[in-house]
Amino acid sequence: MKLEQYSSALITLTQSLGTSAYYQNLKDFLATIISFDELLILQFNRSANTKLRYRYGVDGNKNNLRGEESWKYLTRLYVLDPFYRAFADKDCYGFYALNEIAPDEFASSYSSYFNFLNVADELGYLFAHDNNNCFHIDISRFGDAEAFSEQDKALLAQLYQPLQTLCSNHLTILDDANDTTDSNVENVLVNFGREILTKKEYQVCQLLLQGHSTKAIAAIMAVGYETVKMHKKNIYGKTFLSSQSELLALFIDILQQEPLANDVDHLLVYVSEQ
């Protein structure tokens, strides 16, 4: 990182608050600190579709977050993204590496659904804007690229507070944070299994969908490993499914339905049709 380039990029970024050049300048500023293959700037909202504010990607085909795959993520699959879930479930804000917040089996559980991203390493900021909106900057490397170093992470972590202030001020000037498209995707997840499963089975089901292992679920629920296995067996018995991957595949298939019915336990609907 060259101090002169860093200082110049920071001044340019600050001067562009509230303008259409802000996101490009934010990318250019971060590029003076580390190298990356892609930078996404997303607006998360608990009751609305995720809004893509900005996307930068290097030339080539290192990932394919375009076209139909992009639409699927931005309108439906985001509900399972560990960064989104950290915001939606825990009101987590800060700077994180994906492996710090993702469930222990997320990578393997979701490989067939997110493998088009070809992620080698991923970092992200979560900035609170108001009670409903979260500003997410996602920084990725793809393919055979090296993982981000501890020095990279330390430098970016130090920028959390100033970037939080800048991004919040930018959205305030734009005054369009609430210009969103209503979505019931979160509602579909919350209701999945609620009517057909017991309270404990429902909790296990929700954690399975997010990519947690049996061991991790036992720790989260403060119950024994064998107890979780029993709940999983009951879930699969009631739903005619046989594995976590089948449960996940069913949920993702349901997310693709049009229209996506609200306030319905889609797992109960599925079982009723078997």
N, C-alpha and C positions, 0 to 999 in steps of 0.2 A: 504494500500500500504506500503510495507516494502522497506525502502530506499536502503538497500543492494541489494535486488532483482531487484529493478528499475534500479540502477546504472549498475549492471552486465548485464542486458538485453539491456540497451542502448549501452553499449560498444560492445556487441556482434552484435547488429544491425548495428552499424557504421562500424564495421570491415567486415561485409558481403556485403557491397555495391558492386553491379555489379556481384554478384554470385547468384546461384540458391537457396541459403539458405535465401536470403534477405526477401522474403515475409513471410516465416515461422517465422523468427526472429522478423519481424515487428508485427506479431500477438502475439508472446510471450511477446514482450515489452508492447503492449497495454493491455495484460491480467494481467500485474502487477499493472495496474491502476484501471481497472473495470472488472466486469464479463459480459460475453455475450454468446449468444447461437450460433451466426454465425458472421463471418467476411468475406466479399467479397471485393476483390480488382479488380476494373474494369478500363479499359481504354476507355473513351468516345472519339468519333471522329465524327464530323458533317457529314461527307460523307462516313463513313465506319461502319461496324458492330461493336457493342461493343465487346471488347475483355476481356475475363475472365482471369485475371492474377493469381488469387489465390482464393481458397475457403476453409474456415474452418467451419465445422459444428459439433455440439455436437452429440454424439450417440443418436439414437432413431429417431422418426418420427415427430419431432416438426415442420418441414417444408419439402417441397418436391421439392426444386429447383434442380431437377435432371432430367436426361433423356429428354423427350419431352418438359416438362414445361421449363426446363433450356434453351433448344434450342429456344423455342418461345420467351422467354424474351431476350436472347442475340442477336437474329437476327432480331426481329421485335418489340416486345412490349416495349423494352427499350425507344422507341421514345415518350412514354407517361409517363415515370418515372419522377416525379417532380425534382429529382436531375439532370437528364439529361436535362430536359427543362430549369432548372435554368442556366446551362452551355450554352446550345445551343441558348437560346433566350436572355439571359441577361448578359452573360459572368460573372456569379456570381462565385466567389471563396471564400472559407472560411470553417467554421465549422457550421453545421446546424442540428437542429432536424427536422425530416420529417414534423411535424405539423407547422413548421415555414415557409416552402416553398411550401407545397402542397396546391392546390386550396381547397376552403372550403367544396366542396362536393366530393373531390377525394376518400375518404374512402368508402362512400356509392356508388358512381358511379362505382367504379372499384372492388367492393367486389366480384362479381362473376368471375372476371378474375384474381385477385391476392389473393383470399382467400386461395389458396394452400400455401401461405407464412405464414399465421397464425401469423402475426406480432403483438406483444404487444407494442413495441416501437422501434424506428429506428433513428439512428444518422448517419451523414456522413460528410466526408471531401471532398472538391472539390479543387484540386491543378492544377493550370495551368502548362502545360509543354511547349507547343508552341501554335501558333495561332489555330491549328486544334485539338490538343489533350488535354484531361483533365484526370487527374488521380483521381479516386474516391474510397475512402475507406468507405464501408458501414458496420455499426455495428448494430446488431439487437438482440432483445430478443423476444421470441415467447411464444405462449400459454398464460398461466396464470402468467407468470413472472412479477415481479414488473417493472414499468417504470424506466428509468434512472433518478437518482436524480439530483437536481440542482448542487450538488457538483461534481457528475460525469461529467456533461456537462462543468462545469467551468474548471476542470482539463484537459479535452480533448481540450477545446478551447485554453488553454495556450500553447498547443503543436503544434498549427497550423503551425507557422513559421518554427520551426526546422524540423518538418516532411515534410513540403513542400520542404525544401532544400534537405533533404536526399532523398526523392522520385525522385525529379528532377535529382539529381546527379546519382542516380541508373539508371534511364532511359537513361541518356546521356551516361553512361558507356556501357550499353547494346547496344545502338544505333539501336534499332529496333522499336522505337515508330511509325514509318510510315509503318511498315510491317503489313498492315491491309487488310481486304477484303472489296472492294468497296460495297457500299449499296446505294439504292435509296429510303430507307424507309422515310427519312426526306423529300425527294422530294414528296413522295406520300401524306404525311400529308400537306405540304405547298400547294399542288395543289387541295386538297380535297374541292370541292365546288366553286373553283375559277371561273369556266366557267358558272355555272348555277345560282349562287347567286349574289346579289348586293354586293358592297364593304362592306357595314355595315353588311349585313346578313352573308357574308363570315367571317368577324371578330367575330361575335357572334358564328358562327359554330365552329371556331377554339377554342374559349374559352370553349364552351360546351364540346368539345372532351377532353379537358385537365381537366375537372371536376369542372369548376366554376359554381356557382349558378347564378340565374337571378339577385339577388341583387349584387353579386360580379362583374358580367359583367357590370352592370349599373355604378358601381363605377370606374371600369377600363376604360370604354369608355367615362365616364363623360356625361352620358345621363340618362334620366328618367327610372324608373323601368318599366313603361308601354310601353316605347319605345322598350325596350329589349323584353318584352313579344310579342309585335307586330312583331319584327324581327323573333322571334322563331316560331310564328304562320306561318309566310311566309315561313320559311325554311321547316317546316313540311309539309306545303301545297304543296310546289314544289317537295318534295322528297317522298311523300306518306308514311311518317313516322309520329309517333304521340308523341314521347317523346325523352328526352335526352338519356335514356338508349337504345332505338332502334337505334338512330344515332350512339352511341358508338359501339353497337353490329355490325352494318353494317361496320363501319370502321375497327374493329378488324377482321371481316370475310374477308375483302378485304386484310388486311395485311397477311393473310394466303395463298393468291393466289400464284400459281406458273405457269409461271414466273410473277413477280411483275413489271408490265409495268411502264416505266419511262415517265415523262412529260405528264401525262394523268390526267384529272380530273375524278377520279374513281366514284365520286358521280354522275356526268353527265352520265357516262356509265351505272351506276345502274338505273337511272331514265329512260334512253332511252330504257332499256330492260323491263320496267314494262308495 
